[in-house]
Amino acid sequence: MDLKKLSTYLVNSNKLYIIFAFLLHFVGISFSSNRWQILLRAHNINVNLVKLLKFYFIGNFFNTFLPTGVGGDIMRMYYISKQTEKSIPSMSTVLIERFTGIFILIFISFFSYMIGFGIEKEKSIGITISSLLALSVIGLIIFFNQKIMKKISFLFNFSFFDKFRNKLQEFYSSILSYKFKTTQIIYVI
């Protein structure tokens, strides 16, 4: 990154746009933190929204400066697990919050593509978006169907998973519990 070029762009840019962009970013993180709080409350975990905002900003920092898109989520899982006595359910909320966000993004993309707004449609984009939506729905069906999950649980029968098996089962059960918390899921979406 050329810092000299960046400083030139910042000096010559419209400051109102920069302020507006930061405000929009803060509003987006506030909405995401609120969604996270709803998911935590579904497990009877009460965490102050200001703390969740703090954890979200820490996660954003790690997502920005680490060469990964999940480093921030790992940090949020770490901080929320230290904040509460229900560490596994609280960590599962980060995964559910991330997945609902991605699912909504895919759904909006699909809906926008189908409407088209008079734009000539590129078929490869439509196929990609439709495939992502279909895979997401199939993944949800498989993940929340305990009979199917029992059939594929042999994947975790390796000795490597022995010391993590109970934690993985608790993590899965925590996520599975959202199957019966549809009000919270709908509210989050």
C-alpha positions in Angstrom: 0.0 0.0 0.0 1.4 3.4 -1.0 0.7 5.6 2.0 1.7 8.7 0.2 -0.9 8.0 -2.5 -3.5 7.2 0.2 -2.8 10.5 2.0 -3.2 12.4 -1.3 -6.5 10.7 -1.9 -7.7 11.5 1.6 -6.7 15.1 1.4 -8.4 15.6 -1.9 -11.5 13.7 -1.2 -14.9 15.0 -0.1 -14.8 14.7 3.7 -18.5 14.3 3.9 -18.3 11.1 2.0 -15.7 9.7 4.3 -17.7 10.7 7.4 -20.8 9.2 5.8 -18.9 5.9 5.0 -17.7 5.6 8.6 -21.2 6.3 9.9 -22.7 3.6 7.6 -20.0 1.2 8.7 -20.8 1.9 12.4 -24.5 1.5 11.7 -23.9 -1.9 10.0 -21.8 -3.1 12.9 -24.5 -1.9 15.3 -27.1 -3.9 13.5 -24.9 -7.0 13.4 -24.2 -6.6 17.2 -27.9 -6.4 17.8 -28.5 -9.5 15.8 -25.7 -11.2 17.8 -27.3 -10.1 21.0 -30.7 -11.7 19.9 -29.0 -15.0 19.2 -27.2 -14.9 22.6 -30.5 -14.2 24.4 -32.0 -17.3 22.7 -29.5 -19.2 24.9 -30.4 -17.1 27.9 -27.0 -15.3 27.7 -27.2 -11.6 28.4 -24.3 -9.5 27.3 -24.4 -5.7 27.1 -24.7 -4.4 23.5 -21.8 -2.0 24.1 -19.5 -5.1 24.9 -20.8 -6.8 21.8 -20.0 -3.7 19.7 -16.5 -3.7 21.2 -16.0 -7.4 20.3 -17.3 -6.8 16.8 -14.8 -3.9 16.3 -12.0 -6.1 17.6 -13.2 -8.8 15.1 -13.3 -6.3 12.3 -9.7 -5.2 13.1 -8.5 -8.8 12.8 -10.5 -9.4 9.6 -8.9 -6.3 8.1 -5.3 -7.0 9.1 -5.2 -10.8 8.9 -5.1 -12.6 5.6 -8.3 -14.4 6.4 -12.0 -13.6 6.6 -12.6 -15.7 9.7 -9.9 -14.4 12.0 -12.3 -11.8 13.4 -15.0 -14.4 14.1 -12.4 -16.5 16.0 -11.6 -13.5 18.1 -15.3 -12.8 18.7 -15.7 -16.4 19.8 -12.7 -16.0 22.1 -13.9 -12.8 23.7 -17.5 -13.9 24.1 -16.5 -17.3 25.6 -14.5 -15.4 28.2 -17.5 -13.1 29.0 -20.0 -15.8 29.8 -20.1 -19.2 31.7 -21.8 -20.8 28.6 -18.8 -20.7 26.4 -19.8 -23.3 23.8 -23.4 -21.9 23.2 -22.0 -18.3 23.1 -19.4 -19.3 20.5 -22.0 -21.0 18.4 -23.9 -17.8 18.1 -21.0 -16.3 16.2 -21.3 -19.1 13.6 -25.1 -18.7 13.4 -24.8 -14.9 13.1 -22.3 -15.3 10.3 -24.3 -17.9 8.5 -27.6 -16.0 8.6 -25.8 -12.9 7.2 -24.3 -14.9 4.3 -27.7 -16.6 3.7 -29.5 -13.3 3.5 -26.8 -11.9 1.2 -27.2 -14.9 -1.1 -31.0 -14.6 -1.0 -30.9 -10.8 -1.8 -28.5 -11.5 -4.7 -30.8 -14.2 -6.0 -33.9 -12.0 -5.7 -32.1 -9.0 -7.3 -30.9 -11.2 -10.2 -34.4 -12.5 -10.8 -35.9 -9.1 -10.8 -33.1 -7.8 -12.9 -34.1 -4.1 -12.9 -33.9 -4.0 -16.7 -30.3 -5.0 -16.8 -29.2 -7.6 -19.3 -28.6 -10.8 -17.3 -25.4 -12.7 -17.4 -26.3 -16.4 -17.2 -23.2 -17.5 -15.4 -23.9 -15.1 -12.5 -27.5 -16.4 -12.3 -26.2 -20.0 -12.3 -23.7 -19.2 -9.6 -26.2 -17.4 -7.4 -28.8 -20.1 -7.8 -26.3 -22.8 -7.0 -25.2 -21.0 -3.9 -28.8 -20.6 -2.7 -29.5 -24.3 -3.5 -26.4 -25.4 -1.7 -27.2 -23.2 1.3 -30.7 -24.7 1.6 -29.5 -28.3 1.1 -26.8 -27.6 3.7 -29.4 -26.3 6.2 -31.6 -29.4 5.6 -28.7 -31.8 6.1 -27.3 -29.9 9.1 -30.6 -29.7 10.9 -31.7 -33.3 10.1 -30.3 -35.4 12.9 -30.8 -38.7 11.1 -28.6 -37.5 8.2 -26.0 -36.1 10.6 -25.8 -39.4 12.5 -25.2 -41.2 9.2 -22.3 -38.9 8.3 -20.9 -38.7 11.9 -18.4 -41.4 11.0 -16.3 -38.6 9.6 -15.5 -37.6 13.2 -14.6 -41.1 14.4 -10.9 -40.6 13.9 -8.8 -40.7 17.0 -7.8 -37.0 16.3 -11.3 -36.0 17.3 -11.4 -38.0 20.6 -10.4 -35.1 22.8 -12.8 -32.7 21.0 -15.8 -35.0 20.5 -17.8 -33.9 23.5 -17.1 -30.2 22.7 -18.1 -30.8 19.1 -21.3 -32.5 20.2 -22.1 -29.6 22.5 -21.4 -27.1 19.8 -23.6 -29.0 17.3 -26.4 -29.3 19.9 -26.1 -25.6 20.6 -26.5 -24.7 16.9 -29.2 -27.4 16.5 -31.3 -25.7 19.3 -32.0 -22.8 16.9 -34.2 -25.2 14.9 -36.7 -24.7 17.7 -36.0 -20.9 18.1 -37.5 -19.8 14.8 -38.8 -16.5 16.2 -35.2 -15.4 17.0 -33.9 -16.6 13.6 -36.7 -14.8 11.7 -36.0 -11.6 13.8 -32.3 -11.9 13.1 -32.9 -12.3 9.4 
